[in-house]
Amino acid sequence: MESRGMKKWRPFATMPEQYIGLKEMINKQAEVAQPVLTEEQMEQINFTLIEALHTNKQVYLTYYKKGQCITETGFIQFVDSLGNLFIFIDDLFELKNKMRLSELIDVRLA
């Protein structure tokens, strides 16, 4: 009879597809629906964006992306309300991010 040596028994690691499927299920359960903003909330967001753009103040942006609400800090560089987009520079990596205004949930001055 031959020895197995130092091989470890890993009963649940035999199907890596199972791990992928479980991770997808967990991510699906954590998803939230995109909040619907009122007209007043959208006006307040626009006002805060314009104020932050002209005064070059740092803002907290909360936006919806792929079923999650994400909050980042940064500076507003450009706002195009007709084109439904804005550009902000994040605080951590100083990267330019182009986003749609419809993805915004909340904007607050820092």
PyMOL commands that set and color helices and strands:
alter all, ss='L'
color gray80, all
select helices_A, chain A and resi 16-30+39-55+101-103
alter helices_A, ss='H'
color red, helices_A
select strands_A, chain A and resi 58-65+68-80+85-90+96-100+104-109
alter strands_A, ss='S'
color yellow, strands_A
deselect
rebuild
show_as cartoon
